[in-house]
Amino acid sequence: MTDSKSPSEDYRTRIPPSLDRSQSPLAWLGRIAGLVSLLLLVILRLLNPAWVEELSLYSFDLQQQIAPRSYDPLLRVRIVGIDDRSLARYGQWPWPRTLMARLVSKIAMQDPQMLGVDIILSEPDRYSPKNLAHLLPQLPPPLASQLDSMPDNEVLLAQAFEKVPTVLGVGTTDDPALAPTAPVRITIVRQAGRNPKPYLHQYPYLLSSLPELARAARGSGSLIANPGRDGITRSVPMFIVVGGNLVPTLALEMLRVGVSLGSVGIVTGRHGIEAARLSDVSFPTDVHGHAFPYFSKSYEGRYISAADLLDGTRPPAELHGDFVLLGLTSQASADFRQTPLGLMAGVEVHAQLLESMLTHSLLRRPHFWERMEVVLVIVTGLLMIFALPYSRPSMATIGFVAMAVTVLAATFACFVWLKVLFGGVYAVLSSSFLFGVMLVWNLISTEAGRRRLAAELEHRRQLEARIDGELSAARSLQMGLLPHKFLGPPDRDDVDVFATIEPARMVGGDFYDFLLLDSRRLSFAIADVSGKGVPAALFMAMAKEILRSAISKHEDALDLAFAEASTKISAASAEMVDEGADMMFVTAFAGILDLTSGQLAYVNAGHDPPFVLRADAEPQELSGAGGPPLGTVDRLICPVERLSLQAGDLLLLYTDGATESENKDHGFYGMARLRSLLASSREATARGLVELVRADIRRFATDADQADDITLLALTWHGHSPNGR
């Protein structure tokens, strides 16, 4: 049903121009307070505590989530993952080096550009023949001697590495016992500018694969990533310092070996590291030598299961010319990292870095951009203090929102088009704080003027109280029009009737009615007038009398009664439209029950069909074609339907305010819930059924405003009473 206007209007106040305090001493004190606040905010940004830095980092993460890098299969960066399926097929990790050698040989047969290994094989293979001979002393001496003479499995794996250009991953350790005893091949790094080592992460010892394996590789690359304080990996150190030596990251070393770009270089400026170089190609870093991959979403095409290669189910030249990374991706064994785009295996972080380097899409965070962020805080703060018209708070709010949107859009544009990480979130938050400070001072400076409006507001409150009193009186009159003495025991044994109504406001547009036409026939009806409030209440009173009069006149010819009522209601609605009101109509359901036989005749004019509840049966809606609401067409045709009731049957009539009741989450009560409640009901009386349904609606709509009138009417026919009561 459509809603009508509230019976009382909302009053809006506006401060006259004479009360504008923008040039008052208090306003200037507000500007001074704003400047002091701005100074403190700038100092806080320069100190850059952890929570301030994390604000910018989270905004950078959000930018990558909104506009991630598009994955390009033509980049030919692939990951051979030792995943859960591979471990289920070939056994738990660590695998024998013979199986690893077989896997590497399978990769080499596909002729990739090169292979990067994101696994550190620092311990001897326990499955090597010599180790088996010592672990199993009960072996016959000839067999033990034969095993002892066989080559170690590391030799087989090293031979496999020699079939393809390979870069092995290395890590770091604090335990000198884990450091390699033999020298590890480390790429010589050319240095340009200042000494870079003070700006880089430094570690005491290197953790690398066994010497036999390291000798077969073309180079070694660091597997160190860079999780932030919050555990999110956003960058990878392009270089680390181990034992005084510079060690490049795995992706950089793979590019050096795979593309033959010459030697690796590092460029250091006055403020720190500026870039990594391969020949004359530069890769930007921050002052600590960290490169920021531009992450793309995880894509299945990037991965190949090791089990598929070992089983020979992949195409023979699928990896031809690819950069291949070999690593653990099993949920149980892999080193997973939280990234801006979610959880990724550690090997994929290096793949993302390699792809960003190949596409020249590394994100940049130059040192001078932090100064630009401080300048942005100052500029936006001064705009908040001096540029916004705080005497007109709505315009000031629009100006603040426009500034915030502009700053955030500009930082996002820097990310998308320049690949620059420029933090504007702190500037927006500091501006919002200054906006609040200035707004409070403006409110203080105009408070004296607002006091002049207190008397008028009090007068208006008294007026609203009087209107509420009048509405309360109107409600009492409206409720007085409805029947309140219900039929049932002990006065009558053959029928039981009970109804309730709750308007959405003081007064409403629903109504119910029942009337004994004679000693054996009971007429009953329920209706819903379009709209709410006073107009609907007035129309309801008129419609109730029209419908009662028509039914009393035509009795069992309910179709004629509804046709006559519709004509009169339509005429009354037209008169209201002529007076400037909205057109109104009425949905209605009416029935006449023969109390001796249980025969029910009923008509429906656009109303929700009632439910009939019968013992040992599911609740059923009364069927019938029905017709349009009363007052909507010139000649209303509503066919009369008939139903034979059995003793004990209950009828439940309701208005749409029941099923369309909303809870605090804006969900509807709905027909399904009502049907389920009725199916589980064991109520045998009309009053009990009405109270059960009303209580369930109240539970559903707790803490929510009632949006529509709720009317319920229940009727029970107990069968023919011998004494006629």
VEXMILO-27141 format. One record per residue (C-alpha): x, y, z. Coordinates in pm, whole numbers, plus 50000, padded with zeros to 5 digits. Layout:
BEGIN
       X       Y       Z
       X       Y       Z
...
***
This chain:
BEGIN
       X       Y       Z
   50000   50000   50000
   50121   50355   49927
   50227   50580   50210
   50081   50919   50290
   50242   51229   50433
   50314   51250   50804
   50050   51434   51007
   50312   51682   51124
   50584   51846   50913
   50959   51850   50993
   51069   52202   51075
   51396   52326   50932
   51585   52616   51082
   51832   52836   50908
   52073   53078   51071
   52006   53433   50949
   52294   53616   50780
   52310   53850   51079
   52426   53556   51290
   52725   53475   51062
   53027   53464   51293
   53290   53388   51028
   53469   53718   51100
   53433   53705   51480
   53728   53673   51721
   53618   53317   51798
   53649   53231   51429
   54008   53360   51422
   54080   53161   51737
   53950   52861   51545
   54197   52925   51264
   54480   52948   51516
   54369   52618   51670
   54363   52471   51320
   54717   52590   51244
   54847   52443   51570
   54672   52113   51491
   54821   52117   51141
   55171   52167   51281
   55127   51867   51514
   54995   51654   51227
   55294   51742   51007
   55536   51654   51289
   55356   51322   51335
   55391   51249   50962
   55762   51330   50973
   55810   51096   51270
   55614   50832   51071
   55524   50587   51352
   55423   50234   51261
   55048   50298   51249
   55094   50600   51018
   55313   50395   50782
   55060   50112   50782
   54786   50353   50670
   54978   50416   50350
   55063   50047   50306
   54700   49942   50337
   54600   50206   50082
   54866   50068   49844
   54725   49718   49898
   54376   49845   49818
   54500   50002   49494
   54645   49670   49381
   54322   49493   49477
   54117   49740   49273
   54348   49740   48970
   54574   49431   48977
   54825   49370   48700
   54678   49171   48415
   54839   48832   48376
   54996   48789   48033
   55061   48424   47933
   55304   48550   47666
   55550   48646   47942
   55635   48274   47965
   55701   48272   48338
   55582   47936   48470
   55587   47762   48805
   55641   47389   48836
   55480   47325   49173
   55535   47029   49399
   55173   47044   49510
   54942   46827   49718
   54864   46605   49417
   55236   46551   49353
   55299   46452   49716
   55000   46218   49712
   55129   46058   49390
   55503   46034   49468
   55529   46044   49846
   55583   46298   50118
   55846   46570   50113
   56147   46562   50102
   56167   46355   49787
   56469   46140   49700
   56718   46332   49487
   56671   46069   49219
   56306   46174   49186
   56412   46541   49189
   56669   46461   48916
   56397   46294   48711
   56173   46600   48751
   56452   46842   48652
   56534   46622   48353
   56168   46635   48247
   56184   47014   48268
   56512   47023   48073
   56363   46808   47796
   56109   47087   47732
   56395   47329   47655
   56306   47621   47885
   56497   47948   47885
   56621   47866   48229
   56527   47715   48564
   56513   47888   48904
   56493   47658   49206
   56305   47797   49507
   56421   47505   49724
   56739   47491   49934
   56881   47136   49928
   57132   47182   50210
   57125   46830   50358
   57248   46504   50201
   56984   46273   50062
   56908   46001   50314
   56806   45779   50024
   57155   45786   49865
   57304   45436   49824
   57588   45499   50070
   57350   45630   50332
   57126   45327   50287
   57426   45095   50334
   57505   45261   50669
   57142   45286   50780
   57076   44916   50716
   57366   44721   50880
   57175   44392   50841
   57225   44400   50462
   57442   44122   50316
   57803   44243   50277
   57805   44209   49895
   57489   44421   49864
   57618   44678   50116
   57949   44697   49927
   57766   44744   49597
   57550   45024   49745
   57859   45190   49890
   58026   45196   49549
   57730   45362   49374
   57732   45742   49317
   57536   45965   49555
   57196   46084   49446
   57328   46442   49457
   57550   46354   49160
   57244   46251   48960
   57062   46571   49051
   57367   46782   48966
   57384   46612   48626
   57019   46704   48573
   57091   47068   48662
   57365   47072   48400
   57107   46997   48130
   56936   47337   48174
   57067   47680   48282
   56988   47674   48652
   56990   47931   48934
   56965   47789   49283
   56795   47974   49566
   56997   48056   49877
   56889   48169   50221
   57050   48295   50539
   57116   48155   50884
   57257   48263   51219
   57405   47916   51284
   57761   47882   51149
   57722   47503   51155
   57464   47529   50875
   57682   47750   50656
   57842   47579   50353
   58195   47451   50400
   58287   47505   50037
   58280   47844   49862
   57948   47924   49697
   57941   48085   49355
   57811   48439   49413
   57756   48682   49131
   57986   48983   49133
   57779   49301   49175
   57905   49626   49022
   57854   49924   49251
   57775   50274   49126
   57772   50562   49371
   57802   50530   49745
   57858   50214   49947
   57522   50034   49937
   57578   49795   50226
   57462   50027   50509
   57119   50051   50343
   57073   49675   50291
   56969   49389   50517
   57279   49214   50649
   57309   48851   50761
   57603   48657   50908
   57593   48328   50716
   57464   48190   50388
   57242   47882   50368
   57282   47712   50031
   57238   47377   49860
   57509   47109   49880
   57838   47191   49701
   57781   46918   49439
   57456   47087   49341
   57586   47442   49364
   57874   47364   49126
   57627   47250   48859
   57425   47575   48875
   57490   47892   48673
   57424   48119   48968
   57266   48168   49309
   56984   48405   49407
   56841   48513   49740
   56502   48375   49844
   56456   48642   50110
   56120   48824   50088
   56021   49127   50292
   55712   49084   50511
   55608   49405   50682
   55524   49451   51047
   55176   49323   50971
   55310   49008   50800
   55215   49113   50446
   55480   49068   50176
   55469   49375   49953
   55833   49392   49839
   56139   49176   49779
   56499   49286   49856
   56687   49303   49526
   57012   49258   49721
   57113   49137   50065
   57452   49136   50236
   57577   48800   50364
   57921   48780   50521
   58014   49109   50359
   57912   48995   50007
   57625   49132   49797
   57379   48861   49693
   57115   48941   49426
   56759   48814   49453
   56652   48500   49265
   56450   48684   48995
   56734   48924   48918
   56987   48642   48892
   56752   48443   48669
   56729   48740   48433
   57107   48774   48428
   57158   48407   48344
   56857   48360   48118
   56876   48679   47906
   57253   48730   47924
   57220   49099   48005
   57573   49112   48145
   57674   49181   48501
   57450   49285   48786
   57481   49638   48920
   57348   49840   49213
   57304   50218   49207
   57329   50410   49534
   57249   50777   49576
   57270   51026   49859
   56952   50899   50025
   57006   50526   49971
   56960   50261   49704
   56800   50386   49383
   56796   50091   49143
   56931   49752   49041
   57083   49715   48696
   57139   49450   48435
   57366   49601   48173
   57190   49931   48092
   56843   49819   48211
   56741   49966   48549
   56488   49831   48798
   56372   50091   49054
   56389   50020   49427
   56326   50209   49748
   56614   50342   49960
   56663   49998   50119
   56691   49818   49787
   56340   49670   49796
   56155   49616   49469
   55774   49632   49475
   55616   49371   49244
   55296   49479   49074
   55096   49172   49172
   54848   48999   48947
   54586   48756   49067
   54689   48392   49101
   54621   48222   48769
   54611   47848   48711
   54787   47886   48376
   55095   48002   48565
   55121   47666   48744
   55214   47318   48625
   55192   47026   48867
   55515   46834   48910
   55307   46517   48902
   55195   46596   48545
   55553   46638   48426
   55668   46321   48597
   55372   46129   48453
   55439   46267   48105
   55087   46405   48063
   55192   46758   47963
   55262   46866   47601
   55629   46798   47507
   55727   47161   47429
   55500   47342   47672
   55790   47508   47856
   55997   47589   47550
   56167   47927   47601
   56000   47983   47940
   56144   48110   48265
   56060   47822   48496
   56056   47833   48875
   56053   47509   49069
   55914   47521   49421
   55685   47378   49683
   55317   47475   49653
   55165   47210   49877
   54940   47346   50149
   55127   47136   50405
   55487   47201   50299
   55509   47532   50111
   55617   47868   50252
   55300   48069   50192
   55311   48448   50207
   55031   48695   50265
   55040   48950   49981
   54819   49247   49883
   54618   49004   49669
   54591   48728   49929
   54786   48418   50020
   55053   48303   49771
   55325   48040   49775
   55671   48187   49822
   55774   48071   49473
   55487   48272   49322
   55612   48590   49493
   55939   48550   49300
   55745   48473   48982
   55540   48792   49030
   55863   48990   49076
   56015   48837   48762
   55701   48917   48559
   55702   49276   48687
   56065   49313   48585
   56007   49165   48241
   55715   49403   48175
   55889   49703   48336
   55590   49739   48567
   55766   49741   48903
   55595   49981   49141
   55808   50274   49248
   55848   50439   49585
   56120   50707   49538
   56237   50884   49851
   56123   51231   49739
   55762   51114   49716
   55755   51099   50096
   55840   51470   50098
   55562   51526   49850
   55324   51350   50090
   55424   51594   50367
   55367   51885   50129
   55025   51741   50047
   54937   51732   50418
   55032   52101   50451
   54844   52214   50138
   54523   52025   50216
   54541   52140   50579
   54568   52507   50480
   54271   52461   50247
   54070   52318   50534
   54157   52615   50756
   54122   52910   50520
   53928   52806   50207
   53606   52642   50325
   53293   52847   50410
   53221   52712   50759
   52936   52961   50803
   52755   52731   50557
   52832   52383   50692
   52672   52201   50399
   52890   52384   50147
   53196   52330   50368
   53117   51958   50380
   53086   51944   50000
   53422   52120   49970
   53587   51877   50211
   53442   51573   50032
   53552   51714   49694
   53905   51767   49825
   53922   51415   49973
   53791   51256   49653
   54038   51457   49444
   54335   51351   49659
   54237   50985   49657
   54169   50992   49282
   54507   51157   49218
   54692   50895   49423
   54509   50619   49239
   54594   50782   48904
   54962   50789   49007
   54939   50417   49078
   54761   50323   48754
   54949   50545   48506
   55286   50615   48670
   55323   50296   48878
   55410   50521   49173
   55304   50441   49530
   55192   50782   49656
   55015   50786   49991
   54728   51032   50022
   54532   50860   50299
   54714   51039   50582
   54652   51374   50413
   54279   51294   50389
   54262   51180   50753
   54452   51484   50879
   54226   51709   50671
   53918   51543   50817
   54055   51610   51167
   54116   51974   51080
   53771   51993   50922
   53625   51873   51252
   53828   52126   51453
   53719   52413   51231
   53359   52299   51228
   53350   52281   51608
   53491   52632   51641
   53237   52758   51391
   52958   52596   51589
   53087   52758   51905
   53099   53098   51737
   52738   53069   51618
   52592   52919   51937
   52479   53259   52064
   52269   53311   51753
   52114   52969   51785
   51986   53051   52132
   51755   53309   51974
   51574   53028   51799
   51509   52828   52119
   51174   52994   52190
   51046   52922   51840
   51157   52560   51859
   50981   52523   52195
   50665   52665   52043
   50686   52416   51760
   50735   52129   52002
   50421   52234   52185
   50237   52243   51852
   50352   51891   51770
   50243   51775   52116
   49896   51918   52052
   49882   51741   51714
   49983   51417   51883
   49701   51464   52131
   49452   51517   51852
   49580   51205   51675
   49544   51007   51996
   49182   51117   52020
   49130   51024   51653
   49272   50679   51725
   49028   50626   52007
   48738   50723   51781
   48863   50497   51500
   48904   50197   51729
   48555   50265   51859
   48413   50199   51511
   48538   49839   51515
   48348   49557   51688
   48504   49466   52021
   48264   49204   52156
   48377   48883   51990
   48162   48576   51932
   48250   48259   52118
   48209   48060   52437
   48027   48079   52666
   47774   48279   52460
   47810   48058   52150
   47932   47701   52110
   47928   47685   51731
   48169   47966   51641
   48469   48149   51787
   48584   48487   51646
   48875   48710   51755
   49057   48999   51585
   49325   49260   51652
   49454   49569   51472
   49775   49770   51515
   49806   50086   51304
   50151   50181   51180
   50087   50531   51317
   49842   50678   51562
   49565   50599   51314
   49557   50361   51021
   49367   50235   50720
   49297   49868   50803
   48968   49743   50941
   48786   49422   51024
   48415   49356   51075
   48173   49074   51157
   47795   49063   51191
   47529   48799   51253
   47288   48837   50960
   47044   48604   51136
   47058   48313   51380
   47241   48083   51137
   47454   48312   50915
   47769   48504   51018
   47916   48775   50795
   48282   48870   50841
   48532   49086   50649
   48884   49229   50655
   49012   49518   50442
   49314   49741   50382
   49285   50101   50262
   49571   50237   50048
   49785   50476   50249
   49829   50539   50620
   49769   50815   50868
   49469   51048   50897
   49350   51035   50531
   49349   50656   50532
   49170   50649   50869
   48891   50874   50740
   48857   50669   50425
   48857   50351   50634
   48561   50467   50843
   48362   50544   50529
   48462   50220   50350
   48372   50008   50653
   48019   50144   50666
   47976   50115   50286
   48086   49751   50288
   47875   49657   50593
   47569   49823   50440
   47620   49648   50105
   47660   49303   50264
   47358   49355   50490
   47158   49450   50180
   47262   49173   49941
   47350   48906   50201
   47457   48585   50021
   47501   48770   49689
   47844   48888   49790
   47940   48964   49430
   47662   49222   49412
   47757   49360   49751
   48118   49411   49641
   48010   49567   49310
   47790   49819   49492
   48060   49895   49750
   48323   49943   49479
   48104   50195   49294
   48051   50402   49608
   48415   50385   49713
   48527   50489   49364
   48298   50792   49376
   48428   50892   49718
   48788   50855   49599
   48717   51073   49296
   48580   51346   49524
   48899   51335   49730
   49110   51364   49414
   48910   51671   49316
   48999   51821   49654
   49370   51763   49589
   49417   51435   49779
   49556   51111   49642
   49328   50847   49488
   49244   50568   49731
   49119   50213   49696
   49045   49919   49925
   49151   49555   49913
   48892   49342   50090
   48794   48986   50171
   48447   48897   50297
   48265   48576   50373
   47930   48446   50496
   47939   48128   50705
   47633   47907   50750
   47673   47812   51118
   47452   47505   51084
   47615   47339   50782
   47962   47492   50771
   47910   47615   50415
   48128   47921   50348
   48068   48167   50063
   48341   48425   50009
   48472   48689   49769
   48817   48845   49737
   48887   49192   49595
   49265   49212   49557
   49333   49096   49914
   49576   48832   50042
   49380   48501   50054
   49317   48373   50409
   49451   48046   50542
   49231   47754   50645
   49379   47532   50919
   49246   47180   50942
   49354   46904   51179
   49618   46667   51038
   49660   46876   50720
   49893   47146   50597
   49761   47505   50606
   49595   47595   50276
   49515   47930   50121
   49154   47980   50012
   49156   47946   49634
   48966   48156   49383
   49017   48400   49101
   48895   48702   49297
   48890   49048   49145
   49061   49388   49161
   49049   49611   49472
   48735   49808   49550
   48728   50149   49385
   48972   50074   49102
   48734   49985   48816
   48392   50108   48705
   48218   49769   48708
   48371   49532   48959
   48325   49159   48906
   48428   48934   49195
   48303   48575   49163
   48164   48407   49474
   48365   48104   49584
   48242   47830   49819
   48402   47594   50069
   48264   47333   50309
   48422   47369   50653
   48467   47079   50889
   48410   47108   51260
   48723   47253   51421
   48849   47430   51108
   49016   47767   51168
   49029   48059   50926
   49305   48321   50954
   49249   48653   50773
   49530   48911   50764
   49644   49227   50590
   49973   49265   50403
   50120   49455   50697
   50172   49116   50863
   50369   48943   50587
   50551   49263   50485
   50673   49343   50838
   51045   49423   50826
   51320   49346   51074
   51615   49572   51151
   51806   49421   50856
   51519   49513   50616
   51417   49152   50568
   51047   49069   50525
   50844   48839   50752
   50703   48674   50441
   50449   48411   50350
   50691   48124   50403
   50745   48209   50770
   50372   48257   50828
   50292   47924   50660
   50561   47748   50867
   50426   47899   51190
   50070   47791   51109
   50187   47440   51017
   50347   47402   51360
   50057   47562   51547
   49841   47355   51780
   49616   47647   51875
   49249   47549   51884
   49095   47890   51957
   49070   48200   51739
   49220   48419   52012
   49513   48183   52064
   49591   48175   51692
   49582   48555   51658
   49805   48604   51962
   50048   48337   51836
   50089   48507   51497
   50114   48858   51647
   50381   48746   51898
   50588   48587   51621
   50572   48905   51410
   50687   49110   51712
   50982   48877   51767
   51079   48905   51401
   51050   49286   51390
   51229   49359   51718
   51404   49701   51715
   51248   49788   51377
   50983   50050   51303
   50641   49923   51199
   50596   50022   50835
   50235   49920   50775
   49911   49852   50963
   49880   49496   51093
   49532   49340   51120
   49452   48978   51206
   49112   48805   51228
   49062   48439   51317
   48742   48234   51305
   48678   47878   51427
   48366   47680   51333
   48300   47412   51595
   48005   47252   51412
   47631   47279   51455
   47528   47332   51816
   47217   47132   51918
   47093   47409   52145
   47135   47664   51862
   47392   47875   52041
***
